[in-house]
Amino acid sequence: MDGRYVFKGQRPANDTVLAMVLREAVTNVVRHSGAGRCRINIFGTEQATTLTVADNGSGEVIEGFGIKGMRHRLTAIGGHLDIEGSAAGTTLTAVSTGNPT
């Protein structure tokens, strides 16, 4: 992979939103989670692109400005954000559908 991915049907603006979500999610892992590991996955189809950031940190989820901003940006492009925290860590899943609401 050369660092650029394009999935048929996705809009370039969605790439920008997902890049911003990735940056914020990794910043949260580094600053707040206490994790020793972070896994990042990106998967795309013609209908959607899914970004998953998972860590093995505390699992505590506090919806501050960063998470609210991610949620707002994804909603604006027709996507959504899910965050699950547990004793095993935190998993953030961002989905971009390419269909703004």
C-alpha positions, 0 to 999 in steps of 0.5 A: 500500500502506498499510503493512498487508498481510493474506494469507488463511490467514496468522496475525497472529502470523506478521506479528509474526515477519516484522516482527522478522525484517525489523528484524533483517535490516535492522539486519544490513545497516546494521551489518555488510554495508558495503552501499550498497543494500538491497532489501526484497520481501514477497510473499504467497499463501494458503499462505505469505508470503516476505520477501526482504532483499538487499544489495550488501555484502561477502556475508560471512555469520556466523551470530550470535545475531541470525540464530539468533534469526530462524531459531528464530522462523521455525521455531516458526511453520512457516517457514524462513530461507535466507541466501546470501552472495557477492561480489555481496552477501547475500540473506536469504529468510524464509518463513512458511507459517502452519502451526506445527510 
